[in-house]
């Protein structure tokens, strides 16, 4: 049983479904809830078995590049697939969903990846979606066993927290029902991925994506073990180019700016922003400012966001590489690496660390 609030701007704050027609938290007295089960059971309930001929309700916002929200307004192009058909296709090609599967997400749905994956489940139909507002590593294991979860969206920070659980907790729950887990949004260290594969099996996939361009690449567990730190090859319909600052295509293995193109999406422009956007586009290809390279087999590797790169003593330093090492320390819950001005080197590297519970900061 799912309850929804009638107020347009409100968001459900407790989504944990028990699978037996109950909510873990019932609607509070005085709040305007309506039960969807009751509405659909009404004699005059309107049901639509087919999607509308053209779905025009997609106008996402992004703030990953600058911190200021920007609307992504696409040109209307009736020759490109309808968004419903895109999500329907991704539910099969990307998520490998089948009728009766159960998807777990514990990330804000205003972020593009969990939002898109949830829409894939809705487009597929007959998929249960379990939304947990706050991720807890042991509770995640409990939920897999209790609800027989089959799919999950799980980011690197969640994986690190899972791996920090004591072995007595990790081996306590039956997680064999989980057969697909996708990570995207931040760098996934190869040793963290390998440890998760050793624990859960080869169920992990990683994708390089963005609100503006969707899922651009994909790599399976088997490929990841052969190509550590890669985010995979372009998915069907996608293309990747690595360009230098003068917009020339880089040689294999050379680091440059990543440009991508997905034929399924129409060109876009940002709203709610000022300045030129011409630097974002080279022909049909678009960049979000990420830097990386492609190997001889066509696999993409991400180095860092160009604006985050630190130049110290003439050397290019990518904070993501340092963060991936520090985050594995049991004393560290999270960290951020950045550069600050330095008279001798131009910039020096600084690390901000959030200690794990019970751990004290040390010099």
C-alpha positions in Angstrom: 0.0 0.0 0.0 1.4 3.4 -1.0 0.3 6.7 0.3 0.8 10.0 -1.5 0.4 13.5 -0.2 -2.0 15.7 -2.2 0.1 18.9 -1.7 2.1 19.3 -4.9 5.3 20.5 -3.3 5.5 17.9 -0.6 7.6 14.8 -0.7 7.1 11.6 1.1 9.5 11.4 4.0 9.1 7.7 4.8 8.9 5.3 1.9 10.1 2.0 3.4 7.6 -0.5 2.0 7.1 -3.8 3.9 5.7 -5.8 1.0 2.5 -6.7 3.0 0.3 -3.7 2.2 1.5 -1.7 5.2 3.7 1.3 5.6 6.4 1.4 8.2 5.1 4.8 9.1 1.3 5.6 8.7 0.1 9.0 7.7 0.0 11.5 10.6 -3.3 12.8 11.8 -4.4 15.9 10.0 -2.2 15.4 7.0 -3.8 15.1 3.6 -3.0 11.6 2.4 -4.8 9.4 -0.1 -4.2 5.8 -0.6 -3.4 4.9 -4.2 -4.8 1.4 -3.7 -8.2 2.8 -2.7 -8.2 5.3 -5.6 -7.5 2.6 -8.1 -10.2 0.3 -6.7 -12.9 3.0 -7.1 -15.5 2.2 -9.8 -14.7 5.4 -11.7 -10.9 5.0 -11.5 -9.2 5.9 -14.7 -6.4 3.6 -15.9 -4.2 4.2 -18.8 -2.7 1.0 -20.2 -0.7 2.9 -22.9 1.6 5.9 -22.4 0.6 9.2 -23.9 1.6 9.7 -27.5 4.3 12.2 -26.6 5.6 12.7 -23.1 6.8 16.3 -22.6 7.2 16.5 -18.9 11.0 16.2 -18.7 12.8 19.4 -17.5 15.5 18.3 -15.1 17.8 20.6 -13.2 21.5 20.1 -12.5 24.0 21.8 -10.2 26.9 19.4 -10.3 29.2 21.6 -12.4 28.8 25.0 -10.6 26.7 24.5 -7.5 24.0 26.8 -8.9 20.9 24.9 -10.2 20.5 25.1 -14.0 17.6 23.9 -16.0 18.3 21.5 -18.9 16.1 22.6 -21.7 16.1 20.3 -24.8 15.1 21.2 -28.3 11.8 19.5 -29.2 12.8 16.8 -31.8 10.0 14.5 -32.8 12.5 12.3 -34.6 14.1 11.2 -31.3 12.6 8.5 -29.0 10.0 9.5 -26.5 11.5 9.6 -22.9 9.1 6.9 -21.9 10.5 4.6 -24.5 14.1 5.5 -23.4 13.4 4.5 -19.8 11.6 1.4 -21.0 14.6 0.4 -23.1 17.1 1.2 -20.2 15.0 -1.0 -17.9 15.9 -3.9 -20.1 19.3 -3.1 -21.6 20.9 -1.4 -18.6 19.1 -2.7 -15.5 18.1 -6.1 -16.8 14.7 -5.9 -15.0 12.2 -8.7 -15.1 8.6 -8.8 -13.9 8.5 -9.1 -10.1 12.0 -7.7 -9.4 12.6 -5.4 -6.4 14.8 -2.3 -6.7 16.4 -0.6 -3.7 17.5 3.0 -3.7 18.8 5.1 -0.7 19.8 8.3 -2.5 17.9 11.5 -3.1 15.5 11.2 -6.0 16.4 14.7 -7.1 19.8 13.4 -8.2 19.7 12.3 -11.8 20.9 8.7 -11.5 18.5 7.4 -8.8 15.7 9.4 -10.4 16.3 7.9 -13.8 16.6 4.3 -12.4 13.4 4.7 -10.5 11.7 5.9 -13.7 13.1 2.8 -15.5 11.3 0.7 -12.9 8.1 2.6 -13.4 8.4 2.3 -17.2 9.1 -1.5 -16.9 6.0 -2.1 -14.8 5.4 -4.7 -12.1 8.6 -3.7 -10.3 8.6 -3.0 -6.6 10.7 0.1 -5.5 12.0 0.2 -2.0 13.2 3.7 -1.0 15.2 4.2 2.2 15.7 7.8 3.2 18.9 7.3 5.0 21.4 4.6 4.2 22.5 2.3 7.0 24.9 -0.5 5.9 23.5 -3.3 8.2 19.9 -2.3 7.5 20.7 -2.6 3.8 21.8 -6.2 4.4 18.7 -6.8 6.5 16.5 -5.4 3.7 18.1 -7.7 1.0 17.3 -10.7 3.1 13.8 -9.6 4.3 12.4 -8.3 1.0 14.5 -10.5 -1.4 15.8 -7.4 -3.1 17.1 -8.1 -6.6 18.5 -4.7 -7.8 20.1 -1.8 -6.0 21.6 1.6 -6.7 24.7 1.9 -4.5 27.4 4.6 -4.6 31.0 4.2 -3.5 30.6 5.7 -0.1 27.9 3.1 0.7 30.2 0.3 -0.5 33.0 1.6 1.8 30.7 1.7 4.8 29.5 -1.9 4.0 33.1 -3.1 3.8 33.8 -1.6 7.2 31.2 -3.8 8.8 32.7 -6.5 11.0 32.7 -10.0 9.4 30.1 -11.2 12.0 27.6 -8.7 10.6 28.6 -9.2 6.9 28.0 -13.0 7.1 24.8 -12.8 9.2 22.4 -12.1 6.3 21.4 -13.9 3.2 22.1 -11.6 0.3 21.9 -14.1 -2.5 18.7 -12.6 -4.1 20.7 -9.4 -5.1 21.8 -9.9 -8.7 22.3 -6.3 -10.0 23.9 -3.3 -8.4 24.8 -0.1 -10.3 27.2 2.6 -9.2 27.6 6.1 -10.7 28.1 9.7 -9.7 31.6 9.5 -8.1 34.8 7.6 -8.6 34.7 3.9 -7.5 38.2 2.7 -6.4 39.1 -0.5 -8.1 40.0 -2.3 -4.8 36.7 -1.3 -3.3 34.9 -2.7 -6.3 37.0 -5.9 -6.2 36.2 -6.4 -2.5 32.5 -6.0 -3.2 32.6 -8.5 -6.1 34.4 -11.0 -3.8 31.6 -10.5 -1.3 28.4 -10.4 -3.4 29.7 -11.9 -6.7 30.0 -10.4 -10.2 26.7 -8.3 -9.9 28.3 -4.9 -9.9 28.1 -2.4 -12.8 29.5 1.0 -13.1 28.5 3.8 -15.4 29.7 7.3 -16.3 26.8 9.6 -16.6 25.3 13.1 -16.1 22.0 14.8 -15.9 22.6 16.4 -19.3 23.6 13.3 -21.1 22.3 10.3 -19.2 24.2 7.0 -18.8 27.1 7.2 -21.3 29.2 4.1 -20.5 28.9 0.8 -18.7 31.3 -1.8 -17.4 30.5 -5.2 -15.9 32.3 -6.9 -12.9 34.1 -9.2 -15.2 35.4 -6.3 -17.4 36.3 -4.3 -14.3 38.6 -7.0 -13.0 40.4 -6.9 -16.3 40.3 -3.1 -16.7 40.8 -1.6 -13.1 39.6 2.0 -12.7 37.8 2.1 -16.1 34.2 3.2 -16.3 33.6 1.1 -19.4 32.8 1.5 -23.0 30.1 3.7 -24.5 26.6 2.2 -24.4 24.8 1.6 -27.8 23.9 5.0 -29.3 26.7 6.8 -27.4 30.1 8.0 -28.5 33.1 9.4 -26.6 35.8 11.7 -27.7 38.9 12.9 -25.8 39.9 16.5 -26.9 42.8 18.7 -26.1 42.4 22.3 -25.0 42.6 23.4 -28.7 39.8 20.9 -29.5 42.1 18.4 -31.3 41.4 14.7 -30.7 43.9 13.2 -28.3 46.0 10.1 -28.9 45.1 6.8 -27.2 46.2 7.0 -23.6 46.6 10.8 -23.5 44.5 12.7 -20.9 42.2 15.4 -22.3 38.6 16.7 -21.9 35.9 14.1 -22.3 33.2 14.9 -24.8 30.2 12.7 -25.3 27.2 12.3 -27.6 24.0 10.2 -27.1 21.9 10.0 -30.2 18.7 9.4 -28.2 18.8 12.9 -26.6 18.1 16.2 -28.4 20.6 19.1 -27.9 20.1 21.2 -24.8 20.8 24.6 -23.4 21.0 25.6 -19.8 18.5 28.0 -18.3 19.0 30.2 -15.2 22.6 30.8 -16.1 24.7 33.6 -17.7 27.7 33.6 -20.0 28.5 31.6 -23.1 27.8 27.9 -23.5 29.7 27.5 -26.7 32.7 25.9 -24.9 30.4 23.0 -23.8 29.8 21.8 -27.4 31.9 20.7 -30.3 29.5 19.7 -33.0 27.1 17.2 -31.5 29.5 16.4 -28.7 29.1 17.9 -25.2 31.5 18.2 -22.2 30.8 18.6 -18.6 34.5 19.5 -17.8 35.6 16.0 -16.9 39.1 14.8 -17.8 40.1 11.3 -18.8 41.5 9.1 -21.5 40.6 6.0 -23.6 42.8 2.9 -23.8 43.6 0.8 -26.9 40.5 -1.3 -26.4 38.1 1.7 -26.2 37.6 1.7 -22.4 37.2 5.1 -20.8 39.1 6.2 -17.6 38.1 9.3 -15.6 40.9 11.4 -14.0 38.9 14.2 -12.4 36.9 17.3 -13.1 39.1 19.8 -14.9 38.2 22.7 -12.5 39.2 20.4 -9.6 42.6 19.6 -10.9 45.5 20.9 -8.8 48.7 22.3 -10.4 51.5 22.1 -7.9 55.1 22.7 -9.0 54.0 22.2 -12.6 52.5 18.8 -11.9 48.9 18.0 -12.5 47.3 16.4 -9.4 43.8 14.9 -9.5 42.1 15.0 -6.1 39.9 12.0 -6.9 43.0 9.7 -7.0 44.1 10.8 -3.5 40.5 10.7 -2.1 40.1 7.1 -3.3 43.2 6.0 -1.1 42.2 8.0 2.0 38.6 6.9 2.1 39.7 3.3 2.6 41.2 4.0 6.0 39.0 2.7 8.7 39.4 5.9 10.7 37.9 8.0 7.8 34.2 8.3 7.1 34.6 10.8 4.2 37.2 13.2 2.8 37.7 15.9 0.3 41.0 16.9 -1.4 41.5 20.4 -2.8 44.2 22.9 -3.6 45.0 26.2 -1.9 47.4 29.0 -3.0 51.1 28.4 -2.2 53.9 31.0 -2.7 56.5 28.3 -3.7 54.5 25.7 -5.6 51.6 27.8 -6.9 49.1 25.4 -5.2 49.5 22.9 -2.4 47.3 19.9 -1.6 44.9 20.1 1.4 42.8 17.3 2.8 39.6 17.7 4.8 38.6 14.6 6.7 35.5 13.5 8.5 36.4 10.9 11.1 34.5 7.6 11.5 32.3 7.4 14.7 34.5 6.9 17.7 37.6 8.0 16.0 39.5 11.2 16.9 41.3 13.4 14.6 45.1 13.2 14.8 47.9 15.4 13.5 
